[in-house]
Structure formats: C-alpha cells, structure tokens
Amino acid sequence: MEKRVVITGLGAITPVGNGKENFYNALLAGQSGIGPITHFDASEYATRIAGEVKDFDVTEFGVDKKDARRMDRSSALAIGAAVMAADDAKLALDEEDLDRCGTVVGTGIGGIDSIHDVYVTLFDKGPGRVSPFAVPMMIANMVAGRVSIRLGLRGPAITDVTACASGTNSIGDAFRIIARGDADIMFAGGTEAAISPAAVAGFAAMKAMSTRNDEPTKASRPFDKDRDGFVMGEGAGIVVLEELEHAKKRGAHIYAEVVGYGTNGDAYHITAPAPGGLQARKCMELAIKDAGIDPSEINYINAHGTSTGLNDLNETKAIKELFGDHAKDIVVNSTKSMTGHLLGAAGAIEAIVMAMAIETGKVHPTINCDNPDEGLDLDYIREGARDYKVNYALSNSFGFGGHNATLLVRRYED
C-alpha cells in the first residue's frame, strides 16, 4: 500500500520576494518582479529585462564565504530555499534518520554562468588559469548535491533536467520515492540562475522573449492578445515532502497533500508543443487518474501560462477539452505574469503557490491580461486577488523537448 505524502515546509527565493510570506503577499498584491537586467551589460541585446532575485546572500544560510565563491548561483539559490524550507517545516534534522531523508532538485540549465566564466578565463588567460572548482560549478547535478551536503541528507540525491518541467518533475519524483516507502522526508523543487549573456542571447535569437524593454512590469502578459513573448526569471523553490504518519508523529504543520502526478512527452518538436495541447491534456489526465478523483473536483489550476502564443492557446485548449463545461468553473492563473518564467524552477515555486492558496484561502491574479486573445476565455483571475477555497489544485509545466509534468494537490484531511 502506497504511503500518503504531505507538504510540511516551503522555501521560496523569487523575483517578487524571498520567503513564503513575502513571495505570496507580493503575488496577491499583483506586484511584478520584472525590471532591467543588472547581472550583466545587456545594452546591445534585443531583450534587456528579466525577473532578478534581490537581496540574496547564500552566506546567510550557513555557507562560508570561501565555499560561496566556489559554487554556481543556481546551487546557492537552491541551498537558500532548502534551508528556508527546513526552517519552515521546523525539522530537527539531527534527530532524523538521514539515510531516509533525500533531495530531488531540478534545473533547466544548471551552471551556465560558471560555464561562461570558464570559457572567458580559458580563452583570455589559457588552460592553466582555469579553476579546479570549474567542473563542480558547471555541472547541473550539483544543485541537488549541494543541498544534500548542506543539510546532511543521505537518502536519494537526484537532479531532474527536463527544461521548464524540471521543478514539477522533481516534486513528482520525490512524491513517488516517499509513496513507495524509500524515504520519509524529501526536499524537492527547482532552481535556476540563467540570466546570463549566453542564455539571454540564445532565447532572444529564437524570438521567444518579450522586447517590451521600456515597460518591464507589463512585459509578461499570459493569455493577453498583446503579448510578445516570455520574460526570463531566476530563483528557487523547495518544498519539504513528508510521509504522512511521520509528519503527524512530530506534530508538523501540513499545508497540503500531494495526491497525483503525471508526466509524458510530446514526441513532436524541440521547442513547440504538440498541436491542440493533446499531450498536455493527457498529462493532466494522468495526474487526475493517479489521484483517483473525478475531473470535476479540480477547482484551481496554476497554469504553465508563459505569455507565448503557442503555450497559452494549447494549454487553454487542453483544459477546455479535458474538463468540458466544468472548465468555466475553474479558476486559472499564471504566476509567471509577475515572476517571469523561472525555467527549471518555475514548477517548484508554482507548487508553493498551490500550497499557499490552500493555506490562505486566497488566489493571486494574472496581471497584464487586459484583453484575452481569441479563444482564451477561461477565468484567469484578471481583476485582482480573490478569496477562494481551494479543494483540489493542479499545476502544469511544459518544457522544450516535449517534456510535460502535472502535479495535483488537495486540502489535507485526516
């Protein structure tokens, strides 16, 4: 018999605020975290805006200054979010069986800034000047490795790399690990620090990103007819997943219960989604079947909602086809309207959004959706935050390469 899995801790480092309260209160207020890029000189780039994390220093999370210089920003953000989550869960890890505590942290790109720095050093100064820490800084799996080392987690330590689905896949995979009895506690989520010259230039070359540089707070416009692409963001989200009886035994606060997970592939195109949202619909169906519920029980969807024409249309079609007439009764929002698209961390912070929606009884708006595009006629919560009792919530993440992932959570009941 599978174990029940609950969420007992939340750690968020995002463009709109760090910590669950700052993060979610900013979303409820409709605050955008998008502004001019400061991480590098973007003056010659077509896109010069992004959602950057402010006021973050990994040394405030138990990492000494020397070690901080030897890790990529993606790992640093993951450590910060993981420590926040541990504190929020009130975990005394020194009292736990750490062989049954693990981590699955996803990332879409990994240490791209570190890769850039290595090549600059190599070409400018020669191979003898490349740091001996270069490889550990570059490799994507270090985001989970660093979290496991910092917290002493000796159970499964895994990194999912499924583009924009990475964070959701990571939480789903960690959910499976606990459900089958292989761990009691898992730190799961995603991290991304890709506001770098190579990534911004690459996405800009694809014409995928918004160039609304003079109005950064209005640039991310999911479902709006005047959108012109997504806005990149950075950050990390980590949730503490815990086997239910373990959580109850230590008197943990339970935000929500994870009850369903679906993942599949489009097998269609390296960047474009399958036409009509066919595989996206099937992915949601998998999560609902896994939860053993009727689709009519879903009353909130945190959409992938990227502010790109193909995603917004296909995801909306998938929702309407799957839920039929019930689709009009489901509230649907896009966190990316305020944070931008955190790539491999997006699904992770959006899982935190679902937990906080259940916790607070409030759902955040989709900002900048002033004039929904043709055929995009769901309840996108355009008017501002809404008081709303969430019973079953579903979150979608769809990534380049045709990676799809859906997570389903519900209000916890004993």
Phi, psi and omega in degrees: 000131182289147178280151173275146187233130182235161177262122183238357180207144182228131175226120185230129172233111192220168177295342181257358178153154181251140186092146188301319183291311179301316180300306187285325177296323177295319178296316179299327180278356180072032182274130177272141176257015184270135178202184179298143177293130178243349184293335177203170180282105183258017187299335181262004183268150178296321175255125184236019182231155179193171175260097183265145174284135179250155171055051177238131177218113185295341178292345176281357182240033173083020177249127181284163188299322180295315179293326179299325179287346184256016177228150176290156180300327179298320177290321180298315179298320179297317178299314180302314181293323181293318178295319175302316182295319178298317179295318181295325179281353183054044180276133170258086187296334178291348177258000182263159170280098188291347173287346177248021175237126184221191182209139168232111180237126181261159173206143180280323187236330180079216189276059185292326177295321179292322176299316178301314182296322180297316181292323176299313179297315181300313184283328182275325189236350178098164185296334181291346181260000179288135184294142174293349177264006185301310184295312177300335178281330185276321192289138188294326184294347182293342179294323174279322179300316180295320179295316182296322179292314183298322184259355178076028184278115185255005175279202180306134177230102192227146173241123173268132177235088182231046179053229186286354176266000189303313183295318180290317175302321182295315179293319178298318180292322177294321174304315179296319181300316179289318183301325181272001173092015183271353178200159175261326183225136174226133171267118189224146178161213183207162180213150178204137175219070188249015176280077186225161183306314184294314182293316180295317178297319181294312179294324178294322179296332178281353185062031183268341187255152178295144174245025177281062188292334182275349178226065187301323183288346179253008187282324179271111190227066180304135175071359183271141185292340181264013178292153179224024178131172180275166175242129181286142174231172176225165178146191180207146173225129178229133173245148171269117173261140186217141174297135191305309184295325176297316180295317181294322182298325181264006177071033183289149171283132182250119179281316185194166176249133175275124185235347182207148180210131176228144176209140178203184181232150178284326186050047187230304189204153183290334180231328184273145177285160177299139184304140176073005180067028185302309183286331174297317177298315180296326179295316176297320178300320179299317180294320181292319177297320179299322180284342180070034181239170174273143179306332182294347180279343177287127177233005175211133175234123169270106188285157170300315165043064190275347186077030173240146185302312184294315181293310185302317181290312184293321179293318178298317177300317181298318180295315182294322180288322181288315188264348178060225182297334181293340182304325182289344180264358181264132174277137185230127176224166178236112176297331183296343177298337181247322183271344195077184184263111182276016175052243183294345178263352187301308182297332181288313179290334179284333171294322176296322176300316179299316180297319181288329176296317177295318183295316188265341186071025179224140176243141185278159180280166165262108182278160176069006176271071187280321181223091182305140181293165181303130179085353180259087192232030175276174179276090185273009179056059186279340191273352184128175181304150185228136170290128189197129178272112179271125177259304175234128181238144183231138179233134181252144172219127182232127187241160173309146183090358179084024178278124179238141178211139178227133178244139181233126179234161178221164173298131184288133173226132183294000000 
